[in-house]
Amino acid sequence: MKKLIVCCSIVLLSMLNFSRSYSCTGIRLKAKNGAVVYARTLEFGIPLPSTAVVVPRGYLFMAFGADNNKNGMAWKSKYAFAGVNAAGKEIIMDGVNEKGLGAGAFYLAGFAGYQDVPAAEVSKSISSVDVVGWLLSNFANVEEVKQGIGSIKVNKAVVAQLSPTPVPLHYNVHDAQGNAIVIEYVGGELHVYDNPLGVLTNSPTFDWHMTNLRNYVNLSPVDVPPATLEGIAFKQTGLGSGLLGLPGDFTPPSRFVRAVAYSQSSVPAENAEEAVDQAFHILNAFDIPKGVVRNANETQHEYTLWTSASDLQNKRFYFHTYRNREVQVIDLMKMNINGKNIITFDMDEPQSIETLTSGTVLKSSTKKRK
């Protein structure tokens, strides 16, 4: 299986070889009032420099070209969006736009394979790391993405700051109406899957994960009744017996099954704000602490760098990071979406912990204890 070799800069790339894929888990929640929240985690084997960003309407993007001497396609953003970048560049990992379209890049090691682009057509193509930015800046909903994704070729460009080979990704796309699709490039062919459950992780391909769910049709959030054997009633030892057998490791297939189980069984929230809170609670179960997942030679400890939630109804992008668990939000529609430049926000500020010094006196009961 191919593994991503990452570094923070070209200098580090020449000095160190970090062979590590990153693990991502994405879910979708629908609130009772119709609001839709798409949320995800991002994991990496080393710190991946990221900032929260707001990209205005009319911003000029330049895609990476497969030929190192040529740029890829240039385009101007039709829609403004908020999200997260990578490596200090216009590489968008996740975000939500002003129309309520949310999209994110997820690693697809060993399966992603992009298209051959003739030299004369490089300027009409984009790279794998340009796809999310292209989607968010051009489309208002999932149906438009379905109609438009075939119009572009995704080339085999190498982005030195991220990988010595084309970064293997697939893409999770959601809209404010609750529709969702997964976009994959395998063997140079485009595949677009409807994603009715709204869940995505990593390898293998999306269709494999959906088939694998058949192995877990016995799972339920409802506790099982006691079983009677030879006249003896065997009761459950505690709550959660309906989910006995739910895989608990951090492999992509196990995370996919858990994400479906949690997102489908959670009590629907009343509105978008409650759904965002619920999404963060669910994704807490997918946090990878440093050291729990590591490579064989102990050079990397994969961990959750950041977790985000996109309120597709109100166009708000929420996030917290490994170092700062305080949830922060960018309210896109309160930003200057007609500005000229990308606005960035530092995501890695240390968490502020409040020291409690005063409280309320507990009133004693007037009744005597017996």
Residue pairs with C-beta under 8 A, 6 or more apart in sequence:
1 109
1 110
1 203
2 109
2 110
2 165
2 168
3 19
3 20
3 21
3 109
4 19
4 20
4 21
4 22
4 107
4 109
4 162
4 163
4 167
4 168
5 13
5 17
5 18
5 19
5 20
5 163
5 164
5 165
6 18
6 20
6 44
6 45
6 46
6 48
6 162
6 163
7 13
7 16
7 18
7 46
7 161
8 46
8 47
8 48
8 49
8 87
8 161
9 161
10 160
10 161
13 160
13 161
13 164
18 45
18 46
18 299
18 300
19 295
19 300
20 44
20 45
20 46
20 295
20 300
20 302
21 45
21 107
21 109
21 202
21 203
22 42
22 43
22 44
22 45
22 48
22 107
22 302
23 41
23 43
23 107
23 201
23 202
23 250
23 252
23 255
23 288
23 293
23 302
24 40
24 41
24 42
24 43
24 104
24 106
24 107
24 200
24 201
24 202
25 40
25 41
25 200
25 201
25 255
25 256
25 259
25 283
25 286
26 38
26 39
26 40
26 41
26 104
26 106
26 172
26 198
26 199
26 200
26 201
26 259
27 38
27 39
27 40
27 198
27 199
27 259
27 262
27 263
27 279
27 282
27 283
28 36
28 37
28 38
28 39
28 174
28 178
28 180
28 197
28 198
28 199
28 263
29 36
29 37
29 39
29 198
29 263
29 266
29 268
29 269
29 275
29 278
29 279
29 282
30 36
30 37
30 178
30 268
30 275
31 37
31 268
31 269
31 270
31 271
31 272
31 274
31 275
32 268
32 269
32 270
32 271
33 270
33 271
33 272
34 313
35 269
35 271
35 272
35 275
35 311
35 312
35 313
35 314
36 100
36 174
36 175
36 176
36 177
36 178
36 275
36 312
36 313
37 272
37 275
37 276
37 278
37 279
37 309
37 310
37 311
37 312
38 96
38 102
38 104
38 172
38 174
38 180
38 198
38 309
38 310
38 312
39 276
39 279
39 280
39 282
39 283
39 307
39 308
39 309
39 310
40 94
40 104
40 106
40 172
40 200
40 283
40 307
40 308
41 283
41 286
41 287
41 304
41 306
41 307
42 48
42 50
42 84
42 93
42 94
42 304
42 305
42 306
42 307
42 308
43 288
43 293
43 302
43 303
43 304
43 305
44 302
44 303
44 305
45 295
45 300
45 301
45 302
46 300
47 305
48 86
48 87
48 305
49 86
49 87
49 88
50 84
50 85
50 86
50 93
50 305
50 306
50 347
51 84
51 85
51 88
51 344
51 345
51 346
51 347
52 82
52 83
52 84
52 317
52 319
52 328
52 330
52 344
52 345
52 346
52 347
53 82
53 83
53 84
53 85
53 92
53 95
53 342
53 343
53 344
53 345
54 80
54 81
54 82
54 330
54 332
54 335
54 337
54 342
54 343
55 77
55 80
55 81
55 82
55 83
55 92
55 133
55 136
55 137
55 342
56 77
56 80
56 336
56 337
56 338
56 339
56 340
56 341
56 342
57 77
57 78
57 79
57 80
57 98
57 337
57 338
58 76
58 77
58 338
58 340
59 76
59 77
59 137
59 340
59 341
59 342
60 74
60 75
60 76
61 74
61 75
61 76
61 77
61 90
61 130
61 133
61 134
61 137
62 71
62 72
62 74
62 90
63 71
63 72
63 73
63 74
63 75
63 125
63 126
63 127
63 130
63 134
63 157
64 71
64 72
64 126
64 127
64 129
64 130
64 155
64 157
64 159
65 71
65 72
65 122
65 123
65 125
65 127
65 155
65 157
66 72
66 117
66 122
66 125
66 127
66 155
66 156
66 157
67 119
67 122
68 158
70 119
70 122
70 123
71 122
71 123
72 122
72 123
72 125
72 126
72 127
72 130
72 155
72 157
73 123
73 124
73 125
73 126
73 152
74 123
75 134
75 137
75 138
76 137
77 136
77 137
77 138
78 137
78 138
79 97
79 98
79 99
79 101
79 136
79 137
79 138
79 139
79 140
80 97
80 98
80 332
80 335
80 337
80 338
81 92
81 95
81 96
81 97
81 98
81 136
81 137
81 332
82 95
82 96
82 315
82 316
82 317
82 330
82 332
82 335
83 92
83 93
83 94
83 95
83 96
83 132
83 136
83 308
83 317
84 92
84 93
84 94
84 95
84 306
84 308
84 319
84 347
85 91
85 92
85 93
85 344
86 92
86 93
86 129
86 162
87 159
87 161
87 162
89 161
90 133
90 342
91 129
91 130
91 133
91 159
91 162
92 105
92 132
92 133
92 136
93 104
93 105
93 132
94 102
94 103
94 104
94 105
94 132
94 308
94 310
95 102
95 103
95 104
95 132
95 136
95 310
95 317
96 102
96 136
96 310
96 311
96 312
96 315
96 316
96 317
96 332
97 136
97 137
97 139
97 140
97 315
97 332
98 315
98 332
98 333
98 337
99 139
99 140
99 141
99 175
99 176
100 140
100 141
100 175
100 176
100 312
100 313
100 315
101 135
101 136
101 139
101 140
101 141
101 142
101 145
101 173
101 174
101 175
101 176
101 312
102 173
102 174
102 175
102 310
102 312
103 132
103 135
103 136
103 171
103 172
103 173
103 174
104 132
104 171
104 172
105 128
105 129
105 131
105 132
105 169
105 170
105 171
106 169
106 170
106 171
106 172
106 200
106 201
106 202
107 168
107 169
107 202
107 203
108 168
108 169
108 170
108 184
108 202
108 203
108 205
109 168
109 202
109 203
110 168
110 203
110 204
111 168
111 184
111 186
111 203
111 204
111 205
112 128
112 166
112 168
112 169
112 170
112 184
112 185
112 186
113 168
113 185
113 186
113 187
113 188
114 127
114 128
114 154
114 155
114 156
114 166
114 185
114 188
115 125
115 153
115 154
115 155
115 156
115 185
115 188
115 190
116 156
116 188
117 124
117 125
117 153
117 155
117 156
121 153
122 155
124 152
124 153
125 152
125 153
125 154
125 155
126 134
126 152
126 153
126 154
126 155
127 154
127 155
127 156
127 157
127 159
127 166
127 167
128 154
128 157
128 166
128 167
128 168
128 169
128 185
129 157
129 159
129 162
129 167
129 169
131 154
131 169
131 171
131 183
132 171
134 152
135 145
135 149
135 171
135 173
138 148
139 145
139 148
140 175
141 175
141 176
141 177
141 179
142 173
142 174
142 175
142 177
142 179
142 180
142 181
143 179
145 173
145 181
145 183
146 181
146 192
149 183
149 190
149 192
150 190
154 185
155 166
156 166
157 166
158 164
158 165
158 166
159 167
170 182
170 183
170 184
170 185
170 200
170 205
170 206
171 182
171 183
171 184
172 180
172 182
172 195
172 200
173 180
173 181
173 182
173 183
174 180
174 198
174 310
174 312
175 312
176 312
176 313
180 194
180 195
180 196
180 198
181 192
181 193
181 194
181 195
182 192
182 193
182 195
182 200
182 206
183 190
183 191
183 192
184 190
184 191
184 192
184 193
184 205
184 206
185 191
186 205
191 205
191 206
191 207
193 206
193 207
193 210
195 206
197 260
197 263
197 264
198 263
199 256
199 259
199 260
199 263
200 206
200 256
201 209
201 252
201 253
201 255
201 256
201 259
202 252
202 255
203 252
204 252
204 253
209 252
209 253
209 256
212 253
212 256
212 257
213 256
213 257
213 260
216 245
216 246
216 257
216 261
218 245
219 242
219 243
219 245
219 246
219 261
220 242
220 243
220 265
221 242
221 243
221 261
221 265
222 242
223 236
223 239
223 240
223 241
223 242
224 236
224 241
224 242
224 244
226 233
226 234
226 235
226 236
227 233
227 234
228 234
243 261
246 257
246 258
246 261
247 253
247 254
247 257
247 258
248 254
248 258
250 286
250 288
250 292
250 293
255 286
258 285
258 286
259 282
259 286
262 282
262 285
263 282
266 278
266 282
269 275
269 277
269 278
272 311
272 313
272 314
272 316
273 311
275 311
276 309
276 311
276 316
276 318
279 309
280 307
280 309
280 318
280 320
280 327
283 307
286 304
287 304
287 307
288 302
288 303
288 304
289 303
289 304
290 301
290 303
291 301
291 303
292 301
292 303
293 301
293 302
293 303
294 300
294 301
294 302
295 302
303 322
304 322
305 321
305 322
306 319
306 320
306 321
306 322
306 347
307 319
307 320
307 321
308 317
308 318
308 319
309 317
309 318
309 319
310 316
310 317
310 318
311 317
311 318
314 331
314 333
315 331
315 332
315 333
316 329
316 330
316 331
316 332
317 329
317 330
317 332
318 327
318 328
318 329
319 327
319 328
319 329
319 347
320 326
320 327
320 328
321 347
321 348
323 348
323 349
323 350
323 351
324 347
324 348
324 349
324 350
324 351
325 351
326 351
326 352
328 345
328 347
330 345
335 343
336 343
